[in-house]
Amino acid sequence: MTSPPPRRTPTRRSPRVRHNGGQWGKAQSFARQALRAGAGDDVGSLTTSATAEAEPVRRRFVLDGRSLRLVAIFLTVLTLSAIIAALSSRSVNVSAIPPKDESQTAPVRVEATPDPATSETSNAPGSESDGEASSSEVVVHVSGAVRSPGVVTLQGAVRVVDAVDAAGGASDDADLSAINLAQRIEDGSHVHVPAQGEAGPGGVVSGSATDHGQGTDGAGNAGGSAGKEKVNVNTASQAELETIPGIGPVTAQAIIAWRDEHGNFRSVDELTEVSGIGPKTLERLRDHVRVS
């Protein structure tokens, strides 16, 4: 009878020893040194140990000094470019203002208010506008103390001084202070320049309504009357007032209305209180009006 085989006892597995990575590397290095020392390679073991200790650990993506400078320059340029772009986007575009088209600009109309006295003077009987006077021919008889007495032909608005100049000018013995050189004359007028000490009227001794009352009703000789009688503004009717040069229907009615409200005029200067009569108009009226 055979005996059963002996029972095997279960073998125990040796526990696994976990080593640290760093310590395990050192252990392997020591093992290699011991192996080389046992094999008689003492120099190799020492060299390997020194090399292993002296060799530094290499890192990935390590930049040297030149690479760092290039990276710094690149980042600086990139930053400046971003700043300039941001400032440019905020800048305001200033465009030139286009010039105005003068053809599209509405013209400015300037309307002058007519002077009542001036308008009435221009509308007075016998008066004519400057345009009509400038386009007409004026023939004037000049006599007296002038160098070339006779008939002269003038153009446009003519005054006594123009007629005297056309007759060669005044002679040395002419009394120019006795005539009104600024007086306007019309076609067919007679201008007489008196000599010093000469008796009788001077200036425009005959002509039309522009003689301002200094003309005569005769044939126009130098020895005529001195002029028409002055109009009394305190007793004159509207028709009589309108015969005064420079006074039209409107001003004549204003004079009568003022006279009815305030009474008679005490002086010629008081005519300036009438609407339409100013200082300049009054100066033209002094030789033609009176109060009494």
LINGIBEL-V232075 format. One record per residue. PHI is phi in degrees with one decimal (* if undefined). Layout:
phi: [PHI,PHI]
This chain:
phi: [*,-92.3,-89.9,-66.0,-67.1,-68.9,-79.6,-90.4,-82.4,-64.3,-79.7,-92.3,-81.3,-70.6,-62.9,-75.2,-102.1,-89.2,-104.1,-70.3,-59.0,-69.4,-67.6,-65.0,-65.8,-64.8,-63.8,-63.7,-65.7,-65.5,-65.6,-66.4,-65.0,-65.6,-64.6,-69.8,-66.1,-69.7,-85.9,88.0,-100.4,-69.7,-65.5,-65.0,-66.1,-68.5,-65.3,-65.1,-66.7,-67.5,-67.1,-65.0,-76.2,-81.4,-72.0,-77.2,-80.9,-80.2,-108.3,-84.1,57.5,-91.5,-101.8,-84.3,-63.6,-65.9,-64.2,-63.5,-63.9,-63.2,-64.5,-64.1,-63.2,-62.6,-66.3,-63.8,-62.7,-63.7,-65.5,-63.0,-63.3,-65.8,-65.9,-63.5,-64.0,-67.1,-68.1,-66.5,-69.3,-92.8,-68.2,-100.7,-81.9,-102.1,-96.7,-67.6,-76.1,-66.2,-65.3,-73.6,-81.9,-64.3,-69.8,-92.2,-79.8,-69.0,-69.0,-90.2,-94.4,-110.7,-108.3,-86.5,-80.9,-69.7,-75.6,-56.8,-67.4,-68.1,-66.0,-71.5,-65.4,-70.2,-91.9,-67.4,-61.4,86.7,-89.1,-139.2,-72.5,-65.1,-66.4,-70.3,-69.5,-70.0,-95.6,-102.3,-102.5,-115.8,-108.9,-128.7,-95.2,-111.1,-135.2,96.1,-82.0,-126.6,-74.6,-132.7,-66.2,152.1,-95.6,-121.6,-114.8,-125.6,-121.6,82.5,-74.5,-111.1,-121.7,-60.0,-63.1,-67.6,-67.4,-65.2,-64.2,-66.6,-90.0,93.5,91.1,-74.6,-78.9,-68.2,-97.1,-74.5,-105.1,-72.3,-73.1,-88.5,-126.8,-96.4,-68.2,-90.1,-69.6,-81.3,-125.7,-118.5,-63.6,86.7,-82.2,-120.0,-109.6,-117.3,-100.9,-76.6,-84.8,-64.1,85.0,-76.9,-89.9,109.2,-74.4,-133.4,84.1,-84.7,-94.3,-158.6,154.9,-98.4,-66.0,-73.8,-71.3,55.7,84.9,-93.4,-80.2,-116.6,-90.6,-83.9,-80.0,102.9,-85.2,-73.5,-95.9,-73.1,-72.8,-75.9,145.2,-75.0,-75.4,-67.3,-90.0,-83.6,-71.6,-84.1,-124.1,-73.5,-82.5,-62.9,-64.2,-68.8,-65.9,-72.0,-77.3,-76.0,-59.2,96.8,-118.2,-104.5,-60.8,-66.5,-67.5,-62.7,-64.8,-66.8,-65.4,-65.5,-65.3,-66.2,-65.8,-69.5,-86.9,-110.8,95.4,-68.7,-73.5,-87.2,-155.2,-66.2,-62.9,-71.3,-66.5,-66.4,-79.5,-83.9,-63.1,99.9,-114.9,-107.9,-59.9,-67.8,-64.6,-62.3,-63.3,-74.5,-90.1,-58.9,-79.7,-124.7,-127.1,-152.9,-125.5,-158.2]
